[in-house]
């Protein structure tokens, strides 16, 4: 089990960064030690993969920025590459932007049309923001559903605790005795739960 501090030491990043990724990835703690959250090896693996993807995207954007751009639009390309590196909050958007950055690097090395490069970068940034917003919507829906389940469970527990079993047993017993009394008074045979249970039996 790992605390936030232990995760930061293993991953070589700040506790603030770990907290941010835990929140963005929806990672849940598996236990608590007092007020401290504890995470398992699965959480560690997810965070390690997340950070590796982030670094890969940064490296891909940096490599694209090193390409020899001789046109007057080089400043715009550099600005878009910086935006690309800063965009992306989820693993899906990070992986998508990494692939785009690598593709842009190849385009620039092969002297592709600079306008196509700019269009590609703008499109990628916009799509990544959409991916993140949809992830947020899905996360909110899951959280709302979780809250509803927690509320229903809490209500069920309260109802079970407040249910008066002794009173219910007494009511059932009284109803049963009234039924017996009623059948004896009317001499009813062949009907009701008592007569059904004894139907067909003869005295020895």
N, C-alpha and C positions, 0 to 999 in steps of 0.2 A: 504494500500500500504506500501511496505517496501523497504528501501534502503539496500545496502550491509551491512552497519553498524548495522541496525536494525535486519536484518536476522541473523547476527553473534551473536547478543545478545540473540535472541530467541532460537537459536540452540546451544549456548554455545561453539562455535568454533571461530577461527580467521577469519577475513575478507578475508585473503588470501585463506583459505580453502573454504569459500563460493564461492569466485570467481572461484576457480579451479573446483568445482562441477557444478557451473552454466555453465561453458564452456564445461566440459566433458559430461554433460547431454543435452546440446543444449537448455537450458532454455532461453526463450526470455523475455525481459522486456515488460511491458504492457503500460508504460507511462514514462514521464521524468519530472523532476523538475529541470529546468536549465540544468546542465550537468549531474545530478544524475539520474541513472536508477532506476525505481520503479517496484517492483514485487508484484504479488497478492498472495492470499492464496493458490492457486494451486501450485505455485512455492515453497512456504514454505513447503507444504505437500510433494512434490517430494524430496526436500532437506532433510527433516526429515527422510523420508523412506530410502534415500540413506545413510545417516549417521548411521541409525540403522542397516542397512545391513552390513556396514563396521565394526561396532563394533561387530556384531554377528560373522562375519568371523574371526576377531581378537581373540575373545573369544574361538571360536571353534579350531583355530590353537593352542592357548595357552593350552587348555584342552588336545589336542592331545600330546603336548609337555610334559605334566606332567605324561603321562603314563610311566610305568616302562619298560624301554627298556634295556635289559641286554647284548645285542649282541654288537659286535665290531663296528657295523654299526650305532649305536645310534647317533653319531655325524653327519653322513650324513642325517639321518632322521630329526634331529633338524635343520640342515641347509636348507633342503627342506621346512620344515614348515615355516621358516622365509621368504623364497622366496615366498611361497604361500600367506603369509600374505601381502607381499609387491606387489604382482601381482594383476592385475585387476583395470581397470579404468572406467568401465561402470557398470551399475546396473546388467546387464545380467551376466557378468563375475564374479562379486562379489557374486551373489546368487549361481552360479555354484560352485565357490571355497568354499563357506560356507558349502554347502552340502558335498563336498569332504572332507573337514577338519573334519566334524562331523563323516563321515564314517570312516576316518582314525583313529580317536580316538577310535571308537568301535573296529576296527581291532586290534589296539595295546593292548586294554584292554583284548581282547580274545586271545592274544598271536599268532596272525596270522603270516604267513611267512613274515619276514622282507623285503625280496626281492620283494614281492608283494606290500608291503606298499610303498617302494621306487619307484617301477614302477608306482603305482597309482598316487603318488605325481608328478612325472615327466610328466606323461601324462596330468594331470590336469593343470599344469602350462602352458604347451604347448598349450592346447586347449583354455585356457583363453586368451592367447596372440592372438590366431587366432580370437576369438570372438571380441576382442578389435579392431584388425586390420580391420575386416569386418565392424564393427561399424564406424570406421574412414572413410572407403571407401564410405559407405552409406551416412554419414554426408557430405563428400566432394561432392558427386553427388547431394545431395539436395541443397547444397550451390551454386553449379554451375548452377543448374536449377533456383534457386531463383535469382541469378545474371542475368541470361538471361531474366527472366520475368521482373525484374527491368529495364533492358536495353530497352526491347521492349516497356514497359510502358512509359519510359522516352522519347523514340523516338516518340511514338504516341502523347504524350503531346506536344512535340516540333512541330510536324507537324500540330497539331490542332491550336496551337498558331500562327504559321507562315502562315497558310492558308489565302489567301486573298479572303474573302467572297464577298466583294464589287466588286472586279474584276470579279469573277465568275458570279455574278448576272448580271453585265454589258454584259459579253460575251453571257450569255443565252438570255438576252433581245435583243441583236443585232441579234443573230441567229434566234430568233422568228420573229422579224420584217422583216428580209430578206426572211423568209419563206412566210410570209403574202404577201410581195411585189411580190415574184415570182409567187404565185398562182393567184394573181390579174392580172399580166401581161399575163400569159398563159391561163387564164380563166379556170383553172383546176377545175373540179367538181367531187365529189365522191371519192376523194383521199386526203390523208394527214390529220393531226390532226384537222385543222380548218373545212374542209368540212365534216369530220366524225362527228364533234360536232354539225354541223348545218344541216346535211343530213336529208331530209324528212320534214323540216320545210317549211311552205308556208307563203307568205306574206298575211296579212289580207286584 
